[in-house]
Each structure stands twice: as C-alpha cells, then as structure tokens.
Amino acid sequence: MLLKLTNAMKGRIGEGLILNTELIASFFEHTQEDGTKVTVAFGINNNSWEVVESLDEIMGMARV
C-alpha cells in the first residue's frame, strides 16, 4: 500500500511524500532539535523519513 504523507525534513518541509508501506519496518515519534514533534518512518533498507502526520493519523490511513 502507498501512503501520501507530508515531509517534515529540513529543506523539504511541506512537500508531498509517497511511501510504500511494504518497505517500512516501523513508525515512531521524534522531537526535532527545534522542538517540533514529527513521526519517523524507518525503512527496511535503513532509510528514514520524517513526516508531519501523527501516528494516529497514519494508522487511520492504513486502515482505509
């Protein structure tokens, strides 16, 4: 399944991001250096992506 999320990584904030859930190992919450709370998608290939959406929002998308 593909999830459309909003990038929260410096230099890419607010840009759309499509992630393939088959390549994601886990999601976890993280607080950036400036205090901004984000969700991190950690991939099976050791890549990671910081997104604006909360864990609850992502779980709601995954159930659709």
CHARMM-style PDB file with segment names, atoms N, HN, CA, C and O in Angstrom:
ATOM      1  N   MET     1       0.840  -1.168   0.000  1.00  0.00      PROA
ATOM      2  CA  MET     1       0.000   0.000   0.000  1.00  0.00      PROA
ATOM      3  C   MET     1       0.892   1.239   0.000  1.00  0.00      PROA
ATOM      4  O   MET     1       1.977   1.243   0.582  1.00  0.00      PROA
ATOM      5  N   LEU     2       0.412   2.288  -0.664  1.00  0.00      PROA
ATOM      6  HN  LEU     2      -0.469   2.285  -1.137  1.00  0.00      PROA
ATOM      7  CA  LEU     2       1.116   3.556  -0.686  1.00  0.00      PROA
ATOM      8  C   LEU     2       0.430   4.538   0.248  1.00  0.00      PROA
ATOM      9  O   LEU     2      -0.798   4.598   0.297  1.00  0.00      PROA
ATOM     10  N   LEU     3       1.224   5.315   0.993  1.00  0.00      PROA
ATOM     11  HN  LEU     3       2.222   5.267   0.953  1.00  0.00      PROA
ATOM     12  CA  LEU     3       0.696   6.358   1.872  1.00  0.00      PROA
ATOM     13  C   LEU     3       1.214   7.698   1.376  1.00  0.00      PROA
ATOM     14  O   LEU     3       2.408   7.855   1.121  1.00  0.00      PROA
ATOM     15  N   LYS     4       0.298   8.675   1.239  1.00  0.00      PROA
ATOM     16  HN  LYS     4      -0.671   8.547   1.447  1.00  0.00      PROA
ATOM     17  CA  LYS     4       0.706  10.035   0.896  1.00  0.00      PROA
ATOM     18  C   LYS     4       0.824  10.814   2.198  1.00  0.00      PROA
ATOM     19  O   LYS     4      -0.160  10.994   2.915  1.00  0.00      PROA
ATOM     20  N   LEU     5       2.038  11.275   2.499  1.00  0.00      PROA
ATOM     21  HN  LEU     5       2.837  11.128   1.916  1.00  0.00      PROA
ATOM     22  CA  LEU     5       2.324  11.983   3.739  1.00  0.00      PROA
ATOM     23  C   LEU     5       2.969  13.323   3.421  1.00  0.00      PROA
ATOM     24  O   LEU     5       3.230  13.631   2.259  1.00  0.00      PROA
ATOM     25  N   THR     6       3.227  14.121   4.455  1.00  0.00      PROA
ATOM     26  HN  THR     6       3.015  13.871   5.400  1.00  0.00      PROA
ATOM     27  CA  THR     6       3.814  15.448   4.299  1.00  0.00      PROA
ATOM     28  C   THR     6       5.205  15.459   4.920  1.00  0.00      PROA
ATOM     29  O   THR     6       5.372  15.164   6.104  1.00  0.00      PROA
ATOM     30  N   ASN     7       6.183  15.798   4.119  1.00  0.00      PROA
ATOM     31  HN  ASN     7       6.047  16.037   3.158  1.00  0.00      PROA
ATOM     32  CA  ASN     7       7.569  15.787   4.548  1.00  0.00      PROA
ATOM     33  C   ASN     7       7.812  16.801   5.666  1.00  0.00      PROA
ATOM     34  O   ASN     7       7.294  17.916   5.623  1.00  0.00      PROA
ATOM     35  N   ALA     8       8.596  16.410   6.659  1.00  0.00      PROA
ATOM     36  HN  ALA     8       9.017  15.503   6.695  1.00  0.00      PROA
ATOM     37  CA  ALA     8       8.957  17.298   7.770  1.00  0.00      PROA
ATOM     38  C   ALA     8      10.474  17.455   7.885  1.00  0.00      PROA
ATOM     39  O   ALA     8      10.972  17.999   8.869  1.00  0.00      PROA
ATOM     40  N   MET     9      11.199  16.979   6.882  1.00  0.00      PROA
ATOM     41  HN  MET     9      10.794  16.536   6.082  1.00  0.00      PROA
ATOM     42  CA  MET     9      12.662  17.064   6.925  1.00  0.00      PROA
ATOM     43  C   MET     9      13.126  18.436   6.449  1.00  0.00      PROA
ATOM     44  O   MET     9      12.587  18.991   5.492  1.00  0.00      PROA
ATOM     45  N   LYS    10      14.125  18.970   7.126  1.00  0.00      PROA
ATOM     46  HN  LYS    10      14.564  18.520   7.904  1.00  0.00      PROA
ATOM     47  CA  LYS    10      14.675  20.280   6.788  1.00  0.00      PROA
ATOM     48  C   LYS    10      15.008  20.340   5.295  1.00  0.00      PROA
ATOM     49  O   LYS    10      15.635  19.430   4.752  1.00  0.00      PROA
ATOM     50  N   GLY    11      14.589  21.402   4.654  1.00  0.00      PROA
ATOM     51  HN  GLY    11      14.080  22.141   5.094  1.00  0.00      PROA
ATOM     52  CA  GLY    11      14.809  21.560   3.217  1.00  0.00      PROA
ATOM     53  C   GLY    11      13.691  20.987   2.373  1.00  0.00      PROA
ATOM     54  O   GLY    11      13.627  21.251   1.172  1.00  0.00      PROA
ATOM     55  N   ARG    12      12.806  20.207   2.978  1.00  0.00      PROA
ATOM     56  HN  ARG    12      12.858  19.993   3.954  1.00  0.00      PROA
ATOM     57  CA  ARG    12      11.693  19.580   2.251  1.00  0.00      PROA
ATOM     58  C   ARG    12      10.359  19.754   2.985  1.00  0.00      PROA
ATOM     59  O   ARG    12       9.366  19.131   2.607  1.00  0.00      PROA
ATOM     60  N   ILE    13      10.324  20.584   4.017  1.00  0.00      PROA
ATOM     61  HN  ILE    13      11.130  21.090   4.323  1.00  0.00      PROA
ATOM     62  CA  ILE    13       9.127  20.750   4.847  1.00  0.00      PROA
ATOM     63  C   ILE    13       7.928  21.139   3.992  1.00  0.00      PROA
ATOM     64  O   ILE    13       7.991  22.068   3.187  1.00  0.00      PROA
ATOM     65  N   GLY    14       6.832  20.403   4.188  1.00  0.00      PROA
ATOM     66  HN  GLY    14       6.781  19.649   4.842  1.00  0.00      PROA
ATOM     67  CA  GLY    14       5.576  20.681   3.495  1.00  0.00      PROA
ATOM     68  C   GLY    14       5.422  20.014   2.144  1.00  0.00      PROA
ATOM     69  O   GLY    14       4.331  20.040   1.575  1.00  0.00      PROA
ATOM     70  N   GLU    15       6.461  19.425   1.618  1.00  0.00      PROA
ATOM     71  HN  GLU    15       7.348  19.404   2.080  1.00  0.00      PROA
ATOM     72  CA  GLU    15       6.376  18.741   0.327  1.00  0.00      PROA
ATOM     73  C   GLU    15       5.704  17.385   0.488  1.00  0.00      PROA
ATOM     74  O   GLU    15       5.837  16.735   1.525  1.00  0.00      PROA
ATOM     75  N   GLY    16       4.990  16.969  -0.533  1.00  0.00      PROA
ATOM     76  HN  GLY    16       4.882  17.497  -1.375  1.00  0.00      PROA
ATOM     77  CA  GLY    16       4.347  15.659  -0.523  1.00  0.00      PROA
ATOM     78  C   GLY    16       5.373  14.538  -0.568  1.00  0.00      PROA
ATOM     79  O   GLY    16       6.466  14.696  -1.111  1.00  0.00      PROA
ATOM     80  N   LEU    17       5.003  13.413   0.007  1.00  0.00      PROA
ATOM     81  HN  LEU    17       4.114  13.285   0.448  1.00  0.00      PROA
ATOM     82  CA  LEU    17       5.885  12.254   0.080  1.00  0.00      PROA
ATOM     83  C   LEU    17       5.019  11.004  -0.031  1.00  0.00      PROA
ATOM     84  O   LEU    17       4.039  10.865   0.702  1.00  0.00      PROA
ATOM     85  N   ILE    18       5.364  10.107  -0.926  1.00  0.00      PROA
ATOM     86  HN  ILE    18       6.159  10.220  -1.521  1.00  0.00      PROA
ATOM     87  CA  ILE    18       4.649   8.834  -1.067  1.00  0.00      PROA
ATOM     88  C   ILE    18       5.566   7.729  -0.554  1.00  0.00      PROA
ATOM     89  O   ILE    18       6.691   7.574  -1.028  1.00  0.00      PROA
ATOM     90  N   LEU    19       5.071   6.958   0.422  1.00  0.00      PROA
ATOM     91  HN  LEU    19       4.157   7.083   0.807  1.00  0.00      PROA
ATOM     92  CA  LEU    19       5.850   5.842   0.963  1.00  0.00      PROA
ATOM     93  C   LEU    19       5.135   4.527   0.701  1.00  0.00      PROA
ATOM     94  O   LEU    19       3.917   4.427   0.847  1.00  0.00      PROA
ATOM     95  N   ASN    20       5.899   3.533   0.315  1.00  0.00      PROA
ATOM     96  HN  ASN    20       6.889   3.615   0.196  1.00  0.00      PROA
ATOM     97  CA  ASN    20       5.394   2.182   0.114  1.00  0.00      PROA
ATOM     98  C   ASN    20       5.464   1.460   1.461  1.00  0.00      PROA
ATOM     99  O   ASN    20       6.555   1.213   1.975  1.00  0.00      PROA
ATOM    100  N   THR    21       4.321   1.126   2.025  1.00  0.00      PROA
ATOM    101  HN  THR    21       3.435   1.327   1.607  1.00  0.00      PROA
ATOM    102  CA  THR    21       4.287   0.516   3.357  1.00  0.00      PROA
ATOM    103  C   THR    21       4.970  -0.852   3.395  1.00  0.00      PROA
ATOM    104  O   THR    21       5.357  -1.313   4.469  1.00  0.00      PROA
ATOM    105  N   GLU    22       5.122  -1.499   2.260  1.00  0.00      PROA
ATOM    106  HN  GLU    22       4.808  -1.125   1.387  1.00  0.00      PROA
ATOM    107  CA  GLU    22       5.792  -2.798   2.241  1.00  0.00      PROA
ATOM    108  C   GLU    22       7.286  -2.664   2.534  1.00  0.00      PROA
ATOM    109  O   GLU    22       7.946  -3.652   2.854  1.00  0.00      PROA
ATOM    110  N   LEU    23       7.819  -1.445   2.426  1.00  0.00      PROA
ATOM    111  HN  LEU    23       7.282  -0.642   2.166  1.00  0.00      PROA
ATOM    112  CA  LEU    23       9.239  -1.217   2.663  1.00  0.00      PROA
ATOM    113  C   LEU    23       9.504  -0.511   3.988  1.00  0.00      PROA
ATOM    114  O   LEU    23      10.642  -0.145   4.281  1.00  0.00      PROA
ATOM    115  N   ILE    24       8.454  -0.317   4.794  1.00  0.00      PROA
ATOM    116  HN  ILE    24       7.529  -0.615   4.556  1.00  0.00      PROA
ATOM    117  CA  ILE    24       8.579   0.358   6.082  1.00  0.00      PROA
ATOM    118  C   ILE    24       8.634  -0.689   7.194  1.00  0.00      PROA
ATOM    119  O   ILE    24       7.783  -1.576   7.265  1.00  0.00      PROA
ATOM    120  N   ALA    25       9.639  -0.578   8.058  1.00  0.00      PROA
ATOM    121  HN  ALA    25      10.330   0.143   8.000  1.00  0.00      PROA
ATOM    122  CA  ALA    25       9.770  -1.506   9.183  1.00  0.00      PROA
ATOM    123  C   ALA    25       9.016  -1.001  10.404  1.00  0.00      PROA
ATOM    124  O   ALA    25       8.426  -1.790  11.141  1.00  0.00      PROA
ATOM    125  N   SER    26       9.032   0.336  10.626  1.00  0.00      PROA
ATOM    126  HN  SER    26       9.511   0.978  10.027  1.00  0.00      PROA
ATOM    127  CA  SER    26       8.364   0.884  11.802  1.00  0.00      PROA
ATOM    128  C   SER    26       8.127   2.378  11.639  1.00  0.00      PROA
ATOM    129  O   SER    26       8.742   3.047  10.809  1.00  0.00      PROA
ATOM    130  N   PHE    27       7.211   2.876  12.466  1.00  0.00      PROA
ATOM    131  HN  PHE    27       6.711   2.332  13.141  1.00  0.00      PROA
ATOM    132  CA  PHE    27       6.974   4.309  12.616  1.00  0.00      PROA
ATOM    133  C   PHE    27       7.200   4.633  14.082  1.00  0.00      PROA
ATOM    134  O   PHE    27       6.841   3.840  14.952  1.00  0.00      PROA
ATOM    135  N   PHE    28       7.792   5.791  14.371  1.00  0.00      PROA
ATOM    136  HN  PHE    28       8.084   6.436  13.664  1.00  0.00      PROA
ATOM    137  CA  PHE    28       7.941   6.201  15.767  1.00  0.00      PROA
ATOM    138  C   PHE    28       7.926   7.715  15.853  1.00  0.00      PROA
ATOM    139  O   PHE    28       8.228   8.413  14.885  1.00  0.00      PROA
ATOM    140  N   GLU    29       7.565   8.216  17.041  1.00  0.00      PROA
ATOM    141  HN  GLU    29       7.319   7.650  17.827  1.00  0.00      PROA
ATOM    142  CA  GLU    29       7.525   9.652  17.268  1.00  0.00      PROA
ATOM    143  C   GLU    29       8.917  10.157  17.630  1.00  0.00      PROA
ATOM    144  O   GLU    29       9.715   9.452  18.247  1.00  0.00      PROA
ATOM    145  N   HSD    30       9.187  11.404  17.225  1.00  0.00      PROA
ATOM    146  HN  HSD    30       8.538  11.977  16.724  1.00  0.00      PROA
ATOM    147  CA  HSD    30      10.508  12.007  17.447  1.00  0.00      PROA
ATOM    148  C   HSD    30      10.323  13.510  17.622  1.00  0.00      PROA
ATOM    149  O   HSD    30       9.433  14.103  17.012  1.00  0.00      PROA
ATOM    150  N   THR    31      11.153  14.123  18.446  1.00  0.00      PROA
ATOM    151  HN  THR    31      11.876  13.641  18.942  1.00  0.00      PROA
ATOM    152  CA  THR    31      11.156  15.575  18.595  1.00  0.00      PROA
ATOM    153  C   THR    31      12.434  16.109  17.956  1.00  0.00      PROA
ATOM    154  O   THR    31      13.540  15.738  18.348  1.00  0.00      PROA
ATOM    155  N   GLN    32      12.265  16.988  16.964  1.00  0.00      PROA
ATOM    156  HN  GLN    32      11.366  17.289  16.646  1.00  0.00      PROA
ATOM    157  CA  GLN    32      13.409  17.575  16.287  1.00  0.00      PROA
ATOM    158  C   GLN    32      14.126  18.555  17.216  1.00  0.00      PROA
ATOM    159  O   GLN    32      13.599  18.912  18.270  1.00  0.00      PROA
ATOM    160  N   GLU    33      15.315  18.985  16.829  1.00  0.00      PROA
ATOM    161  HN  GLU    33      15.743  18.695  15.973  1.00  0.00      PROA
ATOM    162  CA  GLU    33      16.133  19.887  17.648  1.00  0.00      PROA
ATOM    163  C   GLU    33      15.403  21.173  18.021  1.00  0.00      PROA
ATOM    164  O   GLU    33      15.640  21.730  19.093  1.00  0.00      PROA
ATOM    165  N   ASP    34      14.508  21.654  17.136  1.00  0.00      PROA
ATOM    166  HN  ASP    34      14.316  21.202  16.265  1.00  0.00      PROA
ATOM    167  CA  ASP    34      13.787  22.902  17.407  1.00  0.00      PROA
ATOM    168  C   ASP    34      12.527  22.689  18.243  1.00  0.00      PROA
ATOM    169  O   ASP    34      11.781  23.635  18.494  1.00  0.00      PROA
ATOM    170  N   GLY    35      12.289  21.446  18.675  1.00  0.00      PROA
ATOM    171  HN  GLY    35      12.896  20.678  18.471  1.00  0.00      PROA
ATOM    172  CA  GLY    35      11.125  21.138  19.495  1.00  0.00      PROA
ATOM    173  C   GLY    35       9.906  20.665  18.727  1.00  0.00      PROA
ATOM    174  O   GLY    35       8.898  20.309  19.338  1.00  0.00      PROA
ATOM    175  N   THR    36       9.972  20.651  17.405  1.00  0.00      PROA
ATOM    176  HN  THR    36      10.790  20.940  16.908  1.00  0.00      PROA
ATOM    177  CA  THR    36       8.867  20.193  16.570  1.00  0.00      PROA
ATOM    178  C   THR    36       8.712  18.679  16.689  1.00  0.00      PROA
ATOM    179  O   THR    36       9.683  17.937  16.542  1.00  0.00      PROA
ATOM    180  N   LYS    37       7.493  18.227  16.954  1.00  0.00      PROA
ATOM    181  HN  LYS    37       6.704  18.829  17.074  1.00  0.00      PROA
ATOM    182  CA  LYS    37       7.225  16.790  17.024  1.00  0.00      PROA
ATOM    183  C   LYS    37       6.883  16.276  15.627  1.00  0.00      PROA
ATOM    184  O   LYS    37       6.064  16.864  14.921  1.00  0.00      PROA
ATOM    185  N   VAL    38       7.511  15.190  15.244  1.00  0.00      PROA
ATOM    186  HN  VAL    38       8.176  14.713  15.817  1.00  0.00      PROA
ATOM    187  CA  VAL    38       7.290  14.569  13.940  1.00  0.00      PROA
ATOM    188  C   VAL    38       7.151  13.061  14.135  1.00  0.00      PROA
ATOM    189  O   VAL    38       7.406  12.530  15.216  1.00  0.00      PROA
ATOM    190  N   THR    39       6.745  12.395  13.078  1.00  0.00      PROA
ATOM    191  HN  THR    39       6.537  12.826  12.200  1.00  0.00      PROA
ATOM    192  CA  THR    39       6.733  10.939  13.052  1.00  0.00      PROA
ATOM    193  C   THR    39       7.794  10.490  12.066  1.00  0.00      PROA
ATOM    194  O   THR    39       7.911  11.047  10.974  1.00  0.00      PROA
ATOM    195  N   VAL    40       8.557   9.500  12.443  1.00  0.00      PROA
ATOM    196  HN  VAL    40       8.463   9.048  13.330  1.00  0.00      PROA
ATOM    197  CA  VAL    40       9.616   8.975  11.588  1.00  0.00      PROA
ATOM    198  C   VAL    40       9.182   7.623  11.044  1.00  0.00      PROA
ATOM    199  O   VAL    40       8.766   6.741  11.794  1.00  0.00      PROA
ATOM    200  N   ALA    41       9.286   7.474   9.730  1.00  0.00      PROA
ATOM    201  HN  ALA    41       9.625   8.191   9.120  1.00  0.00      PROA
ATOM    202  CA  ALA    41       9.081   6.182   9.081  1.00  0.00      PROA
ATOM    203  C   ALA    41      10.466   5.591   8.853  1.00  0.00      PROA
ATOM    204  O   ALA    41      11.302   6.196   8.182  1.00  0.00      PROA
ATOM    205  N   PHE    42      10.705   4.411   9.411  1.00  0.00      PROA
ATOM    206  HN  PHE    42      10.026   3.920   9.956  1.00  0.00      PROA
ATOM    207  CA  PHE    42      12.003   3.755   9.279  1.00  0.00      PROA
ATOM    208  C   PHE    42      11.857   2.586   8.320  1.00  0.00      PROA
ATOM    209  O   PHE    42      11.055   1.680   8.547  1.00  0.00      PROA
ATOM    210  N   GLY    43      12.636   2.611   7.252  1.00  0.00      PROA
ATOM    211  HN  GLY    43      13.288   3.346   7.067  1.00  0.00      PROA
ATOM    212  CA  GLY    43      12.518   1.594   6.208  1.00  0.00      PROA
ATOM    213  C   GLY    43      13.383   0.372   6.450  1.00  0.00      PROA
ATOM    214  O   GLY    43      14.344   0.415   7.218  1.00  0.00      PROA
ATOM    215  N   ILE    44      13.029  -0.721   5.783  1.00  0.00      PROA
ATOM    216  HN  ILE    44      12.249  -0.756   5.159  1.00  0.00      PROA
ATOM    217  CA  ILE    44      13.776  -1.971   5.914  1.00  0.00      PROA
ATOM    218  C   ILE    44      15.185  -1.851   5.329  1.00  0.00      PROA
ATOM    219  O   ILE    44      16.050  -2.679   5.614  1.00  0.00      PROA
ATOM    220  N   ASN    45      15.414  -0.818   4.511  1.00  0.00      PROA
ATOM    221  HN  ASN    45      14.711  -0.145   4.279  1.00  0.00      PROA
ATOM    222  CA  ASN    45      16.734  -0.597   3.915  1.00  0.00      PROA
ATOM    223  C   ASN    45      17.540   0.437   4.701  1.00  0.00      PROA
ATOM    224  O   ASN    45      18.516   0.986   4.189  1.00  0.00      PROA
ATOM    225  N   ASN    46      17.127   0.704   5.958  1.00  0.00      PROA
ATOM    226  HN  ASN    46      16.335   0.258   6.374  1.00  0.00      PROA
ATOM    227  CA  ASN    46      17.783   1.647   6.869  1.00  0.00      PROA
ATOM    228  C   ASN    46      17.621   3.114   6.477  1.00  0.00      PROA
ATOM    229  O   ASN    46      18.304   3.972   7.037  1.00  0.00      PROA
ATOM    230  N   ASN    47      16.736   3.422   5.531  1.00  0.00      PROA
ATOM    231  HN  ASN    47      16.181   2.726   5.077  1.00  0.00      PROA
ATOM    232  CA  ASN    47      16.402   4.813   5.242  1.00  0.00      PROA
ATOM    233  C   ASN    47      15.328   5.252   6.220  1.00  0.00      PROA
ATOM    234  O   ASN    47      14.598   4.425   6.767  1.00  0.00      PROA
ATOM    235  N   SER    48      15.234   6.559   6.438  1.00  0.00      PROA
ATOM    236  HN  SER    48      15.827   7.231   5.993  1.00  0.00      PROA
ATOM    237  CA  SER    48      14.160   7.068   7.285  1.00  0.00      PROA
ATOM    238  C   SER    48      13.636   8.374   6.721  1.00  0.00      PROA
ATOM    239  O   SER    48      14.344   9.092   6.015  1.00  0.00      PROA
ATOM    240  N   TRP    49      12.374   8.672   7.045  1.00  0.00      PROA
ATOM    241  HN  TRP    49      11.799   8.089   7.619  1.00  0.00      PROA
ATOM    242  CA  TRP    49      11.689   9.863   6.582  1.00  0.00      PROA
ATOM    243  C   TRP    49      10.934  10.470   7.744  1.00  0.00      PROA
ATOM    244  O   TRP    49      10.230   9.759   8.461  1.00  0.00      PROA
ATOM    245  N   GLU    50      11.065  11.781   7.946  1.00  0.00      PROA
ATOM    246  HN  GLU    50      11.637  12.359   7.363  1.00  0.00      PROA
ATOM    247  CA  GLU    50      10.314  12.484   8.973  1.00  0.00      PROA
ATOM    248  C   GLU    50       9.090  13.099   8.310  1.00  0.00      PROA
ATOM    249  O   GLU    50       9.198  13.766   7.280  1.00  0.00      PROA
ATOM    250  N   VAL    51       7.923  12.868   8.910  1.00  0.00      PROA
ATOM    251  HN  VAL    51       7.836  12.326   9.746  1.00  0.00      PROA
ATOM    252  CA  VAL    51       6.675  13.370   8.344  1.00  0.00      PROA
ATOM    253  C   VAL    51       5.875  14.129   9.388  1.00  0.00      PROA
ATOM    254  O   VAL    51       6.065  13.941  10.590  1.00  0.00      PROA
ATOM    255  N   VAL    52       4.983  14.984   8.924  1.00  0.00      PROA
ATOM    256  HN  VAL    52       4.828  15.137   7.948  1.00  0.00      PROA
ATOM    257  CA  VAL    52       4.157  15.835   9.778  1.00  0.00      PROA
ATOM    258  C   VAL    52       3.061  15.039  10.479  1.00  0.00      PROA
ATOM    259  O   VAL    52       2.743  15.316  11.635  1.00  0.00      PROA
ATOM    260  N   GLU    53       2.487  14.068   9.804  1.00  0.00      PROA
ATOM    261  HN  GLU    53       2.745  13.843   8.865  1.00  0.00      PROA
ATOM    262  CA  GLU    53       1.343  13.326  10.329  1.00  0.00      PROA
ATOM    263  C   GLU    53       1.701  12.560  11.605  1.00  0.00      PROA
ATOM    264  O   GLU    53       2.817  12.066  11.762  1.00  0.00      PROA
ATOM    265  N   SER    54       0.726  12.477  12.509  1.00  0.00      PROA
ATOM    266  HN  SER    54      -0.181  12.878  12.382  1.00  0.00      PROA
ATOM    267  CA  SER    54       0.918  11.742  13.766  1.00  0.00      PROA
ATOM    268  C   SER    54       0.778  10.244  13.526  1.00  0.00      PROA
ATOM    269  O   SER    54       0.320   9.808  12.470  1.00  0.00      PROA
ATOM    270  N   LEU    55       1.179   9.467  14.528  1.00  0.00      PROA
ATOM    271  HN  LEU    55       1.551   9.821  15.386  1.00  0.00      PROA
ATOM    272  CA  LEU    55       0.994   8.013  14.450  1.00  0.00      PROA
ATOM    273  C   LEU    55      -0.480   7.658  14.259  1.00  0.00      PROA
ATOM    274  O   LEU    55      -0.809   6.774  13.468  1.00  0.00      PROA
ATOM    275  N   ASP    56      -1.370   8.348  14.985  1.00  0.00      PROA
ATOM    276  HN  ASP    56      -1.103   9.066  15.628  1.00  0.00      PROA
ATOM    277  CA  ASP    56      -2.806   8.076  14.863  1.00  0.00      PROA
ATOM    278  C   ASP    56      -3.317   8.379  13.457  1.00  0.00      PROA
ATOM    279  O   ASP    56      -4.118   7.621  12.910  1.00  0.00      PROA
ATOM    280  N   GLU    57      -2.859   9.477  12.875  1.00  0.00      PROA
ATOM    281  HN  GLU    57      -2.208  10.092  13.319  1.00  0.00      PROA
ATOM    282  CA  GLU    57      -3.283   9.809  11.514  1.00  0.00      PROA
ATOM    283  C   GLU    57      -2.802   8.751  10.518  1.00  0.00      PROA
ATOM    284  O   GLU    57      -3.549   8.341   9.631  1.00  0.00      PROA
ATOM    285  N   ILE    58      -1.560   8.315  10.670  1.00  0.00      PROA
ATOM    286  HN  ILE    58      -0.952   8.647  11.392  1.00  0.00      PROA
ATOM    287  CA  ILE    58      -1.008   7.293   9.773  1.00  0.00      PROA
ATOM    288  C   ILE    58      -1.764   5.974   9.932  1.00  0.00      PROA
ATOM    289  O   ILE    58      -2.071   5.319   8.936  1.00  0.00      PROA
ATOM    290  N   MET    59      -2.065   5.581  11.150  1.00  0.00      PROA
ATOM    291  HN  MET    59      -1.816   6.113  11.959  1.00  0.00      PROA
ATOM    292  CA  MET    59      -2.829   4.352  11.376  1.00  0.00      PROA
ATOM    293  C   MET    59      -4.218   4.458  10.756  1.00  0.00      PROA
ATOM    294  O   MET    59      -4.724   3.477  10.211  1.00  0.00      PROA
ATOM    295  N   GLY    60      -4.842   5.630  10.830  1.00  0.00      PROA
ATOM    296  HN  GLY    60      -4.431   6.427  11.273  1.00  0.00      PROA
ATOM    297  CA  GLY    60      -6.145   5.835  10.204  1.00  0.00      PROA
ATOM    298  C   GLY    60      -6.079   5.675   8.693  1.00  0.00      PROA
ATOM    299  O   GLY    60      -7.000   5.129   8.087  1.00  0.00      PROA
ATOM    300  N   MET    61      -5.006   6.144   8.084  1.00  0.00      PROA
ATOM    301  HN  MET    61      -4.257   6.588   8.576  1.00  0.00      PROA
ATOM    302  CA  MET    61      -4.823   5.997   6.636  1.00  0.00      PROA
ATOM    303  C   MET    61      -4.618   4.535   6.265  1.00  0.00      PROA
ATOM    304  O   MET    61      -5.124   4.066   5.246  1.00  0.00      PROA
ATOM    305  N   ALA    62      -3.879   3.828   7.091  1.00  0.00      PROA
ATOM    306  HN  ALA    62      -3.468   4.209   7.919  1.00  0.00      PROA
ATOM    307  CA  ALA    62      -3.542   2.431   6.804  1.00  0.00      PROA
ATOM    308  C   ALA    62      -4.760   1.523   6.880  1.00  0.00      PROA
ATOM    309  O   ALA    62      -4.768   0.449   6.279  1.00  0.00      PROA
ATOM    310  N   ARG    63      -5.780   1.936   7.606  1.00  0.00      PROA
ATOM    311  HN  ARG    63      -5.773   2.809   8.095  1.00  0.00      PROA
ATOM    312  CA  ARG    63      -6.994   1.120   7.743  1.00  0.00      PROA
ATOM    313  C   ARG    63      -7.963   1.306   6.596  1.00  0.00      PROA
ATOM    314  O   ARG    63      -8.920   0.543   6.462  1.00  0.00      PROA
ATOM    315  N   VAL    64      -7.726   2.319   5.761  1.00  0.00      PROA
ATOM    316  HN  VAL    64      -6.949   2.938   5.870  1.00  0.00      PROA
ATOM    317  CA  VAL    64      -8.650   2.624   4.657  1.00  0.00      PROA
ATOM    318  C   VAL    64      -8.526   1.607   3.574  1.00  0.00      PROA
ATOM    319  OT1 VAL    64      -9.222   1.694   2.563  1.00  0.00      PROA
TER     320      VAL     64
END
